[in-house]
Amino acid sequence: MNNADTASYPPHATVDSNIDYFDYLQRYSALYRILLATPYPTNVMFKQWYRVNLKLVNELDLAPTGQQKSNCWLEVGCHLLVEKNKSIVPCKECLIQCRPLQHDAWDSTTASDIAGFQNDTMGDLEFMITLQDEDYVSSSTTATKAKYYIQIYPKQQQPSSIMAFPLIIGPISLIGLTMQLTSQQQPTLNDQWKQHNMSNTIYHGYRLQDSSFLIIQEDWSLGTPGKMWDSALVLSQMITNKIKHDPDYYQKRRLVDLSAGTGCLGLLVAALYKNIYKDHQHTMPHVTLTDLPDALDLIYQNRSYNHLECYTSVKPLEWGNYQNIQNLLLEGPLHTVIASDVLYRPSTFYSLVQTLIWLSDESKHQVEIYVGYKRRGLALCDEQKFFDLCAQSFDIITVPVIPTVNGTTAAAVKQTNTNPLEGWILNEGGLGSTYKDTGVKIYQLIRK
């Protein structure tokens, strides 16, 4: 890469006392997150309404401001999910209803006409769970022991509206079901007291091709490794598009998610191929997720939630640690390395580049390396330092999120697959062209 290539980067804000730093960070906030404003109940009784308080923020936990805040109109709905046969799937035995918050006289908040966000970045809703069939008694024991999740999703919006991806909360236990099915008895004081268990646990979900969900827990209190950053979301879309276009692309190949954070990228690949090759498990790609030892717990948790222990491995890897590289390569040669938002501490750039060199040189074949990067607060000279280090050993090219076929984007090519991979981030439509507004670029590093 030569210096002329830097012109393709998102424009870098120079130091200017007239420019508000938070306005600069908002510049590429095209994707917002629906998050919790307060804890939610984990024990829920049938035919009772429950309130959920929400907030709308970007990846840096910054809410829309100014005119964008005033114009913030985002209606949401709810889906009820349940864990069955080691999969998170839409619940068929129960229904969930969602409505705008019903305000009492003592409630000081402004009344809303919709469930969600109305001209504000703070929103709310009420939900109630009922039985799909009131005469369906045989499921009572199973239903009370099952793990339920609620997906809070944005309803179809106009193109100019706020773009946000769904929130998933849970697991939730349904209490009082047997009592409801067998009598008209009112909830006891003990039943009502059980409702006071509250939780802040949140997830975001990938909707897979069989309509099940891969759920990824986030813990924003952990900082960098505890959340799904924009680069991970755009890389996820690129990988989904690549697999959709060529389902056998990663067949029997080895993929490493470097500094995996929540594990969303590597677990997505494993989950997609678990469905594609469900009758031919021997053809599965081998996915390894790596991070610093103290950052692996969240990866293990997310792998466990989705029952992907047999399809992935997790290993500690510190950049610049050759022994860690050797241990990683004991599982076999690599085909692909993906790294999302790893450029945030200039002091680690040399170790990161050295790690990428080792991963390339220790494999028998050319290794595909993809780095997702979004400019935030990194100084231009520090950013250039990383790419200059890379350019000594790699050719660097910018990769389109949507693959091309004979010069035409794959999205425009008629699909012959009767069971296509569905977009996951914004309901059914995927990221679409929204990724262009995130400021994320994907670079492929090709060993010289």
RAZIRA-V292914 format. One line per field, one symbol per residue. ss: DSSP state (H for helix, E for strand, L for the rest). phi: phi as a letter, one per 20 degrees, with the letter a starting at -180 (. if undefined). burial: # if it has 24 or more other C-alpha atoms within 12 Angstrom, else .. Layout:
BEGIN
ss = ???
phi = ???
burial = ???
END
This chain:
BEGIN
ss = LLHHHHHHLLLLLLLLLLLLHHHHHLLLLLLEEEEELLLEELEEELLLLEEEEEEEELLLLLLLLHHHHHLLEEEEEEEEEEEELLEEEELLLEEEEEELLLLLLLLLLLLLLLLEEELLLEEEEEEEEEELLLLLLLLHHHHHHLLEEEEEEELLLLLLLLLEELEEEEEEEEELHHHHHHLLLLLLHHHHHHLLLEELLEEEEEELLLLLEEEEEELHHHHHHHLLLHHHHHHHHHHHHHHHHLLLLLLLLEEEEELLLLLHHHHHHHHHHHHHLLLLHHHLLEEEEEELHHHHHHHHHHHHHLLLLLLEEEEELLLLLHHHHHHHHLLLLLLEEEEELLLLLHHHHHHHHHHHHHHHHLLLLLLEEEEEEELLLLLHHHHHHHHHHHHLLEEEEELLLLLEELLEEHHHLLLLLLLLLLLLLLLLLLLLLHHHHLLEEEEEEEEL
phi = .dfffffefggefffbfedfffffffgdeedddeceebfdfddceflcecececbdbefemdegclffffefccecccdddbeclmcecgedecdcdcbfgeeefefefffcecepdclaedcaaccbdcffcfeeefegffffefedcdedcffgdfgeffdcdfdccqfddednfffffdadgfgffffffffefcbdfcccceeefdmecedcfdcffengfeceegfffffffffgfffffbgegdgledcdeelfmfnfffffgfffffefdfdbffeffddddcafgedegffgffffgdldfedbcccfbdgnefffffffffepfedccdcdlddbcgfdfffffffffffffedfdgeedcdebcfcdffgffgfgfffffffcceccedffefdclndfffeefeefecffefdedleemflefgfeenecdddddff
burial = #.......#..#...........##############..#########.###############...##..#############..#####.##########.........#.##################........#..##.##########.....##################.##.............#....#####################...######################.#.############################.......#########..###############.#########.....#..##..############.....###############...############.#..#####.###..#.##.#####......##........########..###.###.##########.
END
